[in-house]
Amino acid sequence: MKPSRAVTLTASAILIICLLSSAAMLRVLDHMRHTGTQQEVLYLSSPRILKRLSLGYTGLLADIYWTRAVQYFGARHYAKANTYELLAPLLQITTELDPHLTVAYEFGANFLAPKPPDGAGMPQAAIQLANYGIRNNPQDWHLYYNLGFIYYMELQDYAHASEAFAKGADVPGAHPFLRIMAAEMAQHGGELRMAQMMWITAYQSSGDEDVRANAVTHLRALQVDEDVTNLEGMVSLYRQHTGRLPSNFSDLQTAGLLKEIPVDPLGQTYKLMPDGGVQVRDPDNLPFITKGVPPGYTPPPPKFLPSD
Amino acid sequence: MNSRITSIASNTFREAIRDRVLYNLIAFAVLMCGSAILVGQVSVGIERLVVINLGLTAVSLFGTVIAIFIGIGLVSKEIDKRTLYTVLSRPVQRWQFIVGKFFGLVGTLVVNTFFMAIGVFAALLWVSKHFQAADGWLFVAVYFIVLQFLIITALALLFSSFSSPLLSAVFAFSLFIIGCFADDLRGFAGGAQGIVHWLATSVFYLVPNFSSLNVISSVAHGQPVASAIVLANTMYALVYSAMALCGAVLIFERRNLK
């Protein structure tokens, strides 16, 4: 073997071994860092300093911070965390770096507002973010819709919700439902109908597949809640008339209370329980339902079913 | 006279190509493909924005690095290799040498930017499936980036006409960074009083203003750029680079090359 060939072979072998070893070491390090008690820290929390450090390339830095916010929320949400300390600062940095990044207001406010573990449980921070977005993008009706949504869903503040929807409805090109929502809010309207309207608007007004799938999932959940309420009402009516509970849905059909055997939005029949309660057969595939689940049921982390 | 400048410019262009400058396009292509594919997986709703922001930022920064690292060596390399003496022994004047070098490097950067811009548009088409009318403003952002290269190239040449390559690189990078802070400098000058106000104002007018040439973030959102701004930026970049080039010529004319 020529000396140069020997060197080539040896160097190549060492290179491959070192590459594999470094990857293995990195895995060990990753494991140590995950299991350690490292605290998440935002080393640079001032949007003004970050803006200067970006050398004018603020758009790219905003995209990076938005991705960090999404990743942070996703990781905490997956871990069923009850606190999201860095979420609000990350969103503040993102939106100050790029005040026109509307996606950060729309999603960010919905990350902040809901109670843990679905969100950060910071509705006031969400409102602040949404208002900052409106100040910088007054012609985007989605932001008013978002603000009204938070007031209604998280704070049940009908007056402010109505005001936000009404302002959004005045924006040229706004979805016509905003006007209806403003009116419904002003009347403290029926909650189920209102919620259905909101999710339908979310579905129709978004081109993002994830948002549409999320809206479909919520609409399915609302449908189940409504079905279960109606069916349990029929069961109690049947009991009043006959003095006993129905043994199945056919009894309700025979009594003329039901036209056909009811099915849930996934096409599966509902279960009529011996105590007269109504349950879905597959609660794991119907996230966000509040009725029709077995007692003590713990839902899995939410997953979005493909939209129809 | 013009043919001499053209010859030096074309030789500078050829030399840059021989130096494998365009290899950066491979890194750029990988960056664009990677971002276009990966961002959709790790973020929400910013696929288009990332392609535009990352793409144009990369065009700007890659070009700036090339302009500085090649620009600082344009004169010193010719002196080190002693090829400068061969050139100047012919009927070529020193100013023609500097101007030719300038146009040669600018030409390289324009070609490089052209291919990178094609990459940005291709990635954008791949991500969003179709172009929008507002995407036309990206051309303005690319044009402003080219104007930025004019200034940086002229500055790199200015520094290389009297300094070593290392110091020239330090000066050029420093001035690039200060130029990115030009708007802050003006804000600082506005808030200061007395001599500090005059000093800060003077520095603001002296350093290149790259803030006004950076419209990447606004065009990414489809916001238009006023034609008056395009015209004013064009004039500014031409005047500033001509000023720096004149400085380079003046220094190089007086430089002792023995």
Interface residues (C-beta under 8 A of the other chain):
Chain A: R52 L55 G56 Y57 T58 G59 L60 A62 D63 W66 T67 V70 Q71 D98 H100 L101 V103 E106 F107 D208 D210
Chain B: V39 V42 S43 V44 G45 I46 L49 V50 I52 N53 L54 T57 S60 L61 I177 C180 F181 D184 F210 S211 N214 I216 S217 S218 A220 H221 Q223
